[in-house]
Amino acid sequence: MESAGHQGPLWCSVKRVNEFYSIELFSQDQCIVIYLDNHATTPCDPVAVEQMRPLFTELFANPHSSHQGGQLAANTIDEALQTIASTVHTQVENVVVTSGATESNALAIRGAVTHPRQRRRHLVTVESEHPAVLDVMTDLQADGYSVTLVPVVPQGQPNAGTVDLNYLESAITSETALVSVMWANNEIGAINPMAEISDLCSRHGCLLHSDATQALGRLEVDLQSIKIDLLSATAHKFYGPKGTGFLLVGGGDRRVRLRPQMIGGGQQFGIRSGTMNPAGIVGMAVALQRSVIDLRQDPNRISQLRDRLWSRLSSGIDGLILNGPCFESHLRLSGNLNLQLPDIEGQAWMSSTPEILFSSGSACSGHEPAPSHVLTALGLSEAEARRSVRFGVGRFTEIGEVEAAADQLIEAYSNLAKLQN
Ligand SMILES: Cc1ncc(COP(=O)(O)O)c(C=O)c1O
């Protein structure tokens, strides 16, 4: 494993000086922070940052300009798109660049079902999807489309949190335009059986969309062997820059027609207008390629670190429960650990260890943190969901960080438990 090029993450303070921001960086020995939240985002690969740099300065021309500078920027984009396409074994014409998975999901789902040639008005998705899918579905319902939400396998089963295939099949009707199933879940790391789901959609003649945000760079994604009509991704989950993602269109056997959601300059064949971002696209391509190389070279490193974190925590804290699929099932992302504490709320544990960055089982929406809909879909009560936390081990996590985090978390937990008793 190559190191990130510095001693762990750097942390900073941001001040506003006149009209500019001044960012003061602290190195890790000045400010000890352990980052275990790689499902929320990942640090940008330093090699990707280096490759992006000239595109902000020397090679800054608009890639849609017809002069030499524009041509150079356009060629750079073409090469990067080729890299993305070959990494997932699809054709370069299938890649539409977006601002991230939220936009890709909206373009895929809304774009496919509102196309004037689409006659079917029923959609199927899963209870544990990201809000970037669920909220689009709710919005379409308001426009008169019907949506069926399929449950996941409940907690306690080896494949807990994956989509229930029997329910999925029975939800599809002759009116179903599109089925949307995430490749891997962002909270509990459950990996869905995409090959079976793809066969099922082929048999029923409906489009398949997959939000593969958490799968890209973490799993082998080969669109030659699994046919997916629409696939969404975002660079910042595989060590690329934020604000850049893609939608793969037409990876299956069916013809996909999309109604653009943004209109304007007609870039990207009119499917997604707007000046393309050469730096973001190059950073995304380099980061994706390097993540996949790392995955192939060292496939077990991250799961070993995750297993170490789990074994240390469960030997120091009695009664921990693993949420989601069991490790042995191989249906869980290698860096994912989502666990339930016996008697302390996840948010309290997080607040008592501010130097360790991880997530609680409640998503902050508005003022009140709501219990995670993914955990309640598994069958957990609201109280159990509030006692849950998510850790995400990543490519740049070191064993020393896992050991130090486990020690601090156990100590903080026992202090909280004493206060409670
Ligand atoms: C599964 C999943 N889908 C979609 C998104 C949204 O990605 P972005 O914020 O890059 O648009 C995320 C990010 O948290 C995610 O984990």
The ligand as a MOL file (V3000), in Angstrom:
LIG
                    3D

  0  0  0     0  0            999 V3000
M  V30 BEGIN CTAB
M  V30 COUNTS 16 16 0 0 0
M  V30 BEGIN ATOM
M  V30 1 C -25.0400 5.6940 -1.6530 0
M  V30 2 C -24.8890 7.1510 -1.8910 0
M  V30 3 N -25.5850 7.7300 -2.8900 0
M  V30 4 C -25.4750 9.0370 -3.1600 0
M  V30 5 C -24.6500 9.8690 -2.4280 0
M  V30 6 C -24.5670 11.3230 -2.7860 0
M  V30 7 O -23.3090 11.6230 -3.3280 0
M  V30 8 P -22.8920 13.1340 -3.6380 0
M  V30 9 O -23.0010 13.8720 -2.3510 0
M  V30 10 O -21.5160 13.0790 -4.1590 0
M  V30 11 O -23.8410 13.6970 -4.6250 0
M  V30 12 C -23.9260 9.3120 -1.3650 0
M  V30 13 C -23.0790 10.1780 -0.5130 0
M  V30 14 O -23.1850 10.2070 0.6830 0
M  V30 15 C -24.0330 7.9260 -1.1020 0
M  V30 16 O -23.3390 7.3430 -0.1180 0
M  V30 END ATOM
M  V30 BEGIN BOND
M  V30 1 1 1 2
M  V30 2 1 2 3
M  V30 3 2 2 15
M  V30 4 2 3 4
M  V30 5 1 4 5
M  V30 6 1 5 6
M  V30 7 2 5 12
M  V30 8 1 6 7
M  V30 9 1 7 8
M  V30 10 2 8 9
M  V30 11 1 8 10
M  V30 12 1 8 11
M  V30 13 1 12 13
M  V30 14 1 12 15
M  V30 15 2 13 14
M  V30 16 1 15 16
M  V30 END BOND
M  V30 END CTAB
M  END
